[in-house]
Amino acid sequence: MKKIILIGIVLILLINHMYAQTPHLWGLANLGGLYNKGVLYKINGDGTGYTNHYNFNDTLGRYPQYKLMFNYNNNKFYGVCPAGGQLGDNGVLFSFDTLTNTYSDIHDFNTLDSSGRNPCSSLIQLNNGLLYGLAAQTSSGSQAGLLYNFNTTNSAYTKLVDFDTNYIQSPLGGDLLEFGTNKLYGLLGNDTIHTDHGSGGIFRFDVATSTYTELYHFDFYHGTVPQGNGLIHATNNILYGMTYGGGDTTNNFTQGYGVIFSFDTTTNTVTNLMNFTGTNGHHPYRSFIQAANGLLYGMTSQGGTNNKGVLFSFNIATNAQTILVNFSGTNGADPRGSLMQASDGKLYGTTRIGGLNNKGLIFSYDIITNTFTDIHDFNGTDGASSYELVELNNETVGLPKASIQIGISIYPNPASTFLNIHHSTYTTPETLLITDLLGTVVYKENLTGIDNTISISTWSAGIYFYEIKGEKEIVRGKFVIL
């Protein structure tokens, strides 16, 4: 009995220690700052330490609104601006070195080559080290858009798919999802089949074979115009998403506030799980997240009690929605980003407007106590209209400072489908041991070589601990699976 009590006490102390740490959040504000073109900022999860690290401008990119992506090999963030740049007002791809606080415009989208124009999604990095993203226009100015990749080593840009030649077209701000080995899934906002409804659809791109496949065409009832919406991979191996419109067909396709849907990749079947009606929110932007408790969390830009948007949860086992927060203006309004769950267990998000100065705000939401907290009100000078947040600190990414110094990095974190282990100073074989919160060993492998990748697509969401043991060192840390 004493042993059981001791184990329980240890687990409680361990969990309390994990959730007691204050996360460090980074984000992009679409407006405000020195030139009113947006800022790159950092803030602690308790609202302290807000720092403006960069002011965007016309020449090197402006109006950022998509999520930052961190490369653990070079300590740089990568992102895009849909406008500005040195080759016309076509947008840029940029990097930000977190060690030197240096911003660099590393690619200008333009009409002179096949780059396309106006990048319109966050970047995603695959096992091959390349960044992938979507652009809203082709180089000729067509609204069909394209899919591209970018090599951060040699700055090579490659157009992969020109949506001009396909039935579904027009990326409208939704992010790409990797599901399965080197397979990208995404949503497009228009098509040439349902021209009366402008429905859009779902596509897949196989990186290994460079094969593009159209998987599903929305038909209004199942959703339409996924504007900024993306897909997520849930723990049941089903993809989930939202659409900006559609769902209600009672008035000759002229109504519809959006839907929540699931997509089975084995049958390419879309199921309408819920219609937004206005009271329960309407017109969602961006994507769900799946928290460690298994629930999906999302926001709508409008609707709810005050018609200023809602924050809600969705149970994939029962298809039940629960409204958690009705935005009122005072606590923010018109949220247009995705939520994220930080290492302290709380959800963090932003609103486009509302708050103390009506410039938007940053908030936290405790899913255990159901407590909403406004942690920062933008004032214009420090930014305005923020969309997305990411967490970056040594504890969150599972890397104590000592492990960074000896060249070990584990990413992405949080993860969902795979986990990369990179050891730049590797010389002899090492042993990787991964345990869950209860101390149960869930994975053990001998690591050989500088880079190793393990599949975690079937693992349960939650917090895991790793230990990498070599001849002269032991590195320990933790990571999160969503």
MIGU-218628 format. One line per field, with one value per residue (C-alpha): x, y, z. Coordinates in pm, 1 decimal, padded with zeros to 6 digits. Layout:
N
east [X ...]
north [Y ...]
up [Z ...]
END
This chain:
482
east [00000.0 00281.0 00441.2 00117.7 00073.2 00434.3 00393.8 00075.9 00249.1 00537.7 00298.2 00105.7 00426.7 00550.3 00230.2 00215.5 00575.8 00498.1 00192.6 00348.6 00595.4 00497.0 00500.8 00674.6 00449.3 00540.9 00302.3 00240.3 00013.6 -00141.4 -00137.5 00014.6 00374.3 00607.2 00470.7 00124.0 00219.1 00232.1 00477.6 00651.4 00618.5 00682.5 00483.1 00474.8 00164.3 00086.4 00080.7 00419.9 00723.7 00552.2 00828.7 00803.3 01089.2 01027.8 00817.9 00702.4 00714.5 00630.3 00977.3 01042.4 00687.3 00373.1 00042.3 00151.7 -00137.9 -00025.5 00143.6 00519.5 00712.1 01028.6 01331.2 01517.2 01829.7 01908.1 01693.2 01497.3 01130.4 00994.1 00679.3 00511.9 00362.6 00082.5 00183.7 00486.7 00832.5 01107.1 00952.7 00614.4 00334.2 00331.5 00439.4 00753.5 00883.5 01093.2 01309.9 01372.1 01681.8 01585.7 01950.3 02041.5 01691.7 01760.4 01478.3 01553.0 01345.1 01458.5 01220.5 01009.1 00702.4 00675.6 00535.4 00874.1 00897.7 00668.4 00672.1 00309.8 00177.4 00041.2 00132.4 -00175.6 -00091.2 00142.0 00452.9 00498.7 00833.8 00852.8 01115.1 01304.9 01373.4 01176.4 00908.5 00568.6 00298.4 00018.2 -00004.9 -00334.2 -00244.3 -00041.4 00237.7 -00003.1 -00246.4 -00502.1 -00692.6 -00653.0 -00338.0 -00056.9 00136.0 00511.6 00813.4 01122.4 01470.5 01615.7 01966.5 02005.6 01696.3 01554.3 01184.2 00983.4 00627.5 00471.1 00107.7 -00063.8 -00432.2 -00522.6 -00555.1 -00768.6 -01136.8 -01089.4 -00894.2 -00826.5 -00649.7 -00809.2 -00575.1 -00607.7 -00296.3 -00157.4 -00164.5 00076.8 -00109.7 00070.9 00428.5 00501.1 00137.8 -00005.4 -00378.4 -00543.9 -00865.9 -00939.5 -01217.2 -01362.8 -01411.8 -01523.3 -01791.5 -02025.2 -01993.9 -02327.7 -02224.4 -01847.2 -01799.0 -01429.1 -01284.8 -01013.7 -00686.3 -00382.5 -00025.8 00216.4 00560.0 00745.5 00581.1 00479.5 00123.9 -00167.0 -00513.8 -00851.0 -01032.1 -01363.6 -01581.4 -01800.0 -02169.2 -02289.9 -02468.9 -02130.4 -01985.6 -01864.1 -01585.5 -01334.2 -01190.8 -00882.3 -00995.5 -00760.7 -00772.5 -00646.5 -00565.7 -00749.6 -00652.5 -00912.5 -00722.1 -01001.6 -00946.9 -01168.8 -01233.7 -01473.1 -01598.3 -01676.8 -02017.3 -02265.4 -02465.2 -02814.9 -02991.5 -03344.0 -03337.8 -03207.8 -02839.6 -02845.2 -02790.2 -02546.5 -02314.6 -02059.6 -02023.4 -01807.5 -01716.2 -01504.4 -01307.2 -01218.5 -00903.9 -00964.6 -01295.4 -01261.2 -01594.0 -01702.8 -01963.0 -02146.6 -02132.0 -02289.0 -02423.7 -02344.5 -02670.8 -02571.1 -02663.5 -02383.8 -02148.5 -02100.6 -01833.6 -01531.8 -01181.4 -00871.8 -00866.1 -00944.4 -00690.5 -00726.4 -00628.5 -00471.7 -00821.2 -00926.1 -01174.5 -01152.5 -01143.4 -01221.1 -01361.5 -01602.3 -01560.7 -01926.5 -02239.8 -02309.1 -02493.8 -02335.5 -02271.4 -01899.5 -01787.8 -01757.3 -01495.2 -01624.6 -01533.3 -01646.7 -01658.7 -01572.9 -01722.6 -02067.8 -02054.0 -02162.7 -02065.0 -02026.5 -02007.1 -01736.7 -01699.7 -01923.4 -01707.1 -01860.1 -01615.6 -01483.9 -01325.9 -01240.8 -01431.7 -01397.0 -01132.8 -00973.2 -00693.6 -00660.3 -00619.6 -00307.5 -00249.3 00068.6 00283.7 00090.9 -00221.3 -00407.0 -00542.6 -00414.5 -00562.1 -00620.5 -00902.9 -00883.7 -01063.3 -01220.2 -01051.3 -00947.9 -00845.5 -01051.1 -00722.0 -00767.0 -00618.5 -00436.5 -00615.7 -00576.8 -00846.2 -00804.5 -00991.5 -00989.0 -01138.6 -01313.3 -01143.7 -01097.7 -00823.2 -00735.9 -00355.3 -00274.6 -00466.7 -00304.3 -00284.7 -00170.9 00181.4 00264.9 00053.6 -00307.8 -00525.3 -00321.9 -00418.8 -00192.7 00038.0 00313.0 00507.3 00884.1 01087.2 01339.1 01096.1 00813.7 01014.3 01156.5 01511.9 01694.0 01971.8 02237.1 02083.6 02075.4 02441.7 02534.8 02340.5 02025.2 01688.3 01348.3 01073.0 00802.7 00663.3 00370.7 00361.4 00087.0 00218.6 00596.9 00883.6 01229.3 01544.2 01845.7 02189.4 02438.3 02738.1 02644.9 02942.7 02826.8 02493.2 02243.9 01932.0 01597.5 01342.5 00995.2 00749.0 00401.0 00278.5 00241.8 00598.3 00500.2 00756.7 00580.9 00882.6 01245.2 01490.2 01859.6 01940.1 02196.2 02313.1 02250.4 01879.0 01608.6 01231.5 00961.9 00592.3 00354.5 00033.4 -00134.2 -00021.4 -00268.3 -00265.6 -00084.1 00253.6 00547.4 00898.6 01209.6 01558.0 01846.4 02140.2 02485.1 02828.3 02903.0 02569.2 02202.4 01953.0 01599.3 01298.2 00932.5 00709.0 00337.1 00123.2 -00195.7]
north [00000.0 00241.5 00175.8 00257.1 00578.7 00676.3 00617.1 00825.8 01112.0 01101.5 01110.9 01404.9 01598.3 01515.1 01626.9 01942.9 02020.2 01979.1 02200.3 02458.8 02573.1 02889.2 02837.1 03080.9 03169.0 03322.1 03473.9 03708.4 04011.0 04096.4 04472.6 04728.4 04786.5 05058.5 05061.4 04916.6 04617.8 04358.8 04232.4 03913.8 03884.5 03666.5 03644.4 03422.4 03217.2 03423.9 03744.0 03874.4 03943.7 04065.9 04152.7 04285.6 04114.4 04247.8 04510.3 04406.1 04652.1 04682.1 04591.1 04267.3 04140.7 04262.5 04151.7 03808.4 03593.0 03230.1 03014.5 03017.2 02692.6 02623.2 02434.4 02274.3 02214.7 02583.7 02751.6 02948.9 03022.4 03013.4 03184.2 03371.4 03712.4 03722.2 04070.2 04295.5 04191.6 04314.9 04184.2 04348.5 04312.3 03932.6 03812.8 03662.5 03356.3 03458.6 03322.9 03454.5 03342.8 03312.2 03318.4 03644.8 03797.4 03834.9 03853.3 03754.8 03769.4 03440.9 03418.3 03673.7 03541.7 03701.8 03698.0 03643.7 03269.2 02990.5 03106.1 03204.7 03493.5 03561.1 03260.2 03160.5 02882.1 02804.9 02609.1 02241.7 02060.4 01694.8 01427.0 01532.3 01867.1 02067.1 02321.6 02290.5 02552.1 02691.6 03013.4 03183.9 03278.2 03134.3 03346.0 03453.4 03589.4 03308.6 03257.7 02879.2 02878.7 02626.5 02394.4 02448.5 02346.8 02534.3 02409.8 02609.8 02479.0 02614.8 02844.3 02643.2 02702.9 02441.1 02459.5 02114.2 02146.7 02420.1 02401.4 02570.0 02229.1 02067.0 02060.9 02185.2 02506.7 02814.1 02762.4 03006.6 03001.6 02646.5 02463.0 02139.4 01818.9 01529.0 01200.4 00880.8 00878.2 01183.9 01235.7 01585.3 01657.0 01993.9 02180.9 02404.4 02660.0 02642.4 02403.2 02388.0 02122.8 02280.7 02624.5 02738.1 02664.5 02717.3 02415.9 02321.2 01989.7 01773.4 01673.7 01459.6 01500.8 01206.5 01359.1 01037.7 00997.3 01362.3 01238.5 01477.5 01328.2 01495.1 01295.3 01467.6 01749.6 01928.8 01950.3 02227.7 01986.3 01851.0 02202.2 02466.0 02722.3 02603.3 02951.6 02922.4 02578.3 02281.2 01914.6 01746.5 01382.5 01253.5 00958.7 00736.2 00773.4 00983.5 01335.8 01617.9 01963.7 02256.1 02460.5 02830.7 02780.7 02517.8 02260.5 02408.6 02328.1 02433.8 02762.6 02670.4 02672.2 03036.5 02970.2 02770.2 02876.1 02598.6 02238.3 02004.4 01699.8 01386.6 01234.1 00865.2 00829.2 00457.5 00519.2 00891.8 00944.5 01274.1 01269.5 01581.8 01561.5 01895.4 02211.4 02549.8 02735.8 03076.4 03010.5 02756.0 02969.9 03020.9 03079.6 02907.2 02988.5 02769.2 02422.1 02212.4 02091.8 01766.7 01820.2 01561.8 01479.5 01357.5 01639.4 01863.6 02237.1 02510.8 02860.3 03036.1 03393.7 03483.5 03354.2 03265.7 03475.6 03802.2 03711.0 03769.7 03409.0 03114.9 02879.9 02522.9 02159.0 01865.8 01505.2 01272.2 00974.1 01132.5 01412.6 01649.7 02016.7 02218.0 02598.0 02705.2 03078.8 03331.8 03618.4 03954.7 04217.9 04285.1 03939.0 03956.3 03911.3 03756.0 03488.2 03371.0 03143.8 02792.4 02719.1 02549.2 02345.7 02441.2 02239.3 02373.0 02198.7 02521.5 02628.0 02954.1 03159.9 03507.3 03725.8 03958.7 04248.5 04331.4 04362.4 04677.8 04867.6 04678.7 04562.6 04200.1 04005.2 03690.1 03457.5 03131.4 02876.8 02618.8 02305.2 02164.2 02464.3 02614.2 02947.0 03204.2 03462.9 03766.0 03772.2 04056.9 04333.9 04465.8 04844.6 04893.9 04999.9 04647.0 04484.7 04424.5 04143.0 03834.9 03492.0 03201.7 03105.0 02844.6 02740.8 02741.4 02689.8 02429.5 02249.9 02239.4 02095.5 01831.1 01960.3 02078.4 02323.2 02054.2 01839.0 02129.7 02192.1 01832.8 01854.7 01650.2 01776.4 01606.5 01750.8 01839.0 01904.5 01877.7 01587.3 01378.5 01140.1 01109.9 01210.1 01301.9 01253.4 01447.1 01417.0 01634.7 01504.9 01134.0 00893.8 00568.3 00380.5 00510.5 00370.1 00552.9 00475.1 00635.6 00607.5 00744.0 00938.3 00617.3 00512.2 00234.5 00173.1 00232.5 00233.1 00122.0 00131.9 00147.7 00470.2 00453.9 00751.7 01122.3 01109.9 00868.3 00882.0 00688.7 00663.3 00770.5 00795.6 00518.0 00641.6 00796.2 01172.6 01286.9 01367.0 01127.6 01115.5 01011.6 00905.3 00884.7 00696.2 00693.8 00588.6 00919.4 01095.5 01058.0 01309.2 01325.4 01532.0 01517.7 01573.2 01599.9 01398.8 01567.1]
up [00000.0 00089.6 -00248.3 -00431.1 -00233.2 -00302.3 -00674.4 -00669.1 -00491.8 -00736.9 -01033.7 -00886.1 -00823.8 -01173.1 -01341.9 -01130.8 -01227.9 -01596.7 -01588.9 -01357.1 -01618.6 -01801.1 -02178.1 -02413.1 -02705.7 -03040.0 -03288.3 -03577.3 -03570.6 -03905.7 -03840.4 -03607.7 -03514.4 -03637.0 -03993.6 -03925.5 -04144.5 -03866.5 -03604.2 -03490.6 -03114.0 -02810.1 -02486.5 -02179.0 -02109.0 -01799.1 -02005.3 -01898.0 -02113.6 -02431.1 -02679.0 -03033.3 -03219.5 -03570.2 -03750.5 -04096.9 -04387.5 -04756.6 -04886.0 -04695.2 -04651.1 -04478.9 -04326.3 -04190.1 -04073.0 -04085.4 -03825.9 -03771.9 -03822.9 -03623.3 -03760.6 -03471.2 -03676.6 -03722.4 -03451.5 -03710.1 -03755.9 -04110.0 -04230.7 -04514.1 -04581.6 -04841.3 -04955.5 -04991.8 -05108.8 -05337.1 -05661.5 -05648.4 -05399.0 -05430.5 -05085.8 -04934.2 -04755.5 -04454.9 -04175.9 -03825.3 -03633.5 -03265.9 -03153.8 -03326.9 -03367.8 -03740.3 -03995.3 -04356.8 -04672.8 -04831.8 -05127.8 -05313.1 -05491.8 -05833.0 -06184.6 -06351.1 -06290.1 -06168.9 -05806.7 -05798.6 -05594.4 -05246.9 -05027.2 -04828.6 -04584.3 -04299.8 -04390.7 -04306.4 -04300.7 -04402.2 -04339.1 -04651.5 -04484.4 -04742.1 -04658.9 -04829.2 -04874.2 -05089.3 -05291.8 -05378.5 -05737.3 -06019.3 -06167.3 -06443.5 -06187.8 -06203.9 -05878.5 -05915.1 -05700.1 -05662.2 -05430.7 -05382.9 -05177.6 -05062.7 -04976.4 -04686.3 -04759.2 -05112.6 -05132.5 -05423.2 -05488.4 -05680.6 -05808.0 -05762.2 -05870.3 -06067.5 -05977.3 -06308.5 -06472.2 -06200.0 -06113.7 -05756.5 -05722.7 -05511.5 -05179.6 -04936.5 -04640.3 -04508.5 -04391.3 -04529.6 -04322.3 -04344.5 -04293.4 -04379.3 -04494.6 -04710.8 -04808.8 -04788.2 -04757.9 -04808.6 -04881.9 -05180.8 -05189.9 -05540.4 -05829.2 -06189.1 -06132.0 -05875.4 -06032.0 -05891.7 -05534.0 -05537.6 -05319.4 -05332.4 -05225.7 -05068.2 -05235.4 -05163.1 -05284.9 -05263.4 -05215.3 -05300.8 -05642.2 -05706.6 -05763.4 -05716.3 -05653.7 -05610.4 -05343.1 -05279.3 -05414.4 -05160.4 -05250.5 -05017.8 -04782.4 -04672.9 -04668.1 -04906.8 -04943.9 -04682.3 -04623.9 -04409.2 -04296.8 -04276.2 -04174.9 -03858.4 -03790.9 -03482.3 -03264.7 -03436.3 -03766.8 -03915.8 -04049.2 -03923.2 -04055.8 -04085.0 -04377.2 -04378.9 -04541.5 -04648.6 -04459.5 -04480.0 -04808.6 -04707.6 -04896.8 -05240.6 -05138.8 -05032.7 -04662.3 -04460.5 -04182.7 -04221.9 -04107.9 -03905.3 -04111.6 -04098.2 -04383.8 -04401.6 -04614.0 -04671.9 -04851.1 -04938.4 -04764.3 -04610.1 -04332.3 -04221.7 -03841.1 -03748.6 -03908.9 -03762.7 -03715.5 -03583.5 -03221.8 -03194.2 -03403.2 -03773.3 -04036.1 -03879.7 -03999.9 -03964.5 -03805.9 -03503.5 -03254.4 -03061.5 -02700.6 -02469.9 -02334.3 -02679.8 -02750.3 -03054.3 -02989.8 -03238.4 -03285.8 -03517.0 -03633.7 -03583.4 -03417.4 -03057.7 -02800.9 -02916.5 -03282.3 -03225.7 -03237.2 -03000.2 -02859.1 -02842.4 -02793.2 -03007.1 -02890.3 -03178.8 -02991.9 -02959.7 -03220.1 -02944.8 -02945.4 -02624.2 -02630.1 -02384.0 -02452.0 -02622.9 -02742.2 -02657.4 -02777.6 -02429.2 -02422.8 -02792.2 -03115.4 -03460.7 -03388.0 -03712.5 -03596.0 -03462.1 -03095.3 -02960.0 -02643.1 -02461.9 -02224.1 -01922.8 -02056.6 -02134.0 -02470.2 -02615.9 -02894.7 -03034.8 -03160.4 -03459.4 -03292.9 -02956.7 -02622.4 -02439.9 -02755.3 -03015.2 -03171.6 -03070.3 -02781.5 -02670.9 -02430.0 -02243.4 -02165.7 -01890.3 -02002.6 -01649.2 -01468.0 -01773.8 -01705.0 -01981.5 -01925.3 -02137.2 -02110.4 -02350.6 -02526.7 -02842.9 -02866.2 -03226.5 -03138.9 -03023.8 -03295.1 -03391.1 -03528.6 -03445.3 -03579.6 -03475.2 -03186.5 -03143.4 -02836.1 -02823.9 -02510.6 -02403.2 -02174.5 -02428.2 -02713.4 -02483.5 -02497.8 -02186.3 -02265.8 -02218.6 -02489.3 -02733.5 -02666.0 -02749.8 -03076.1 -03011.4 -03129.6 -03134.7 -03354.2 -03434.5 -03090.3 -03046.3 -03294.7 -03450.6 -03715.6 -03680.5 -03455.9 -03582.5 -03373.9 -03499.3 -03337.3 -03520.8 -03320.6 -03339.3 -03322.6 -03157.4 -03128.4 -02869.9 -02706.5 -02721.2 -02448.4 -02445.4 -02155.0 -02088.9 -01784.0 -01582.3 -01653.4 -01896.3 -02168.9 -02501.2 -02733.2 -02730.6 -03019.0 -03094.3 -03278.0 -03555.9 -03755.2 -03732.9 -03823.2 -03709.8 -03758.0 -03573.4 -03660.5 -03383.7 -03587.1 -03382.4 -03040.9 -02798.0 -02746.2 -02434.6 -02280.1 -02321.9 -02178.7 -02366.9 -02265.9 -02511.8 -02363.1 -02520.3 -02400.6 -02228.3 -02193.2 -02108.6 -02244.1 -02109.0 -02203.3 -02299.5 -02598.9 -02669.3 -02911.7 -03029.1]
END
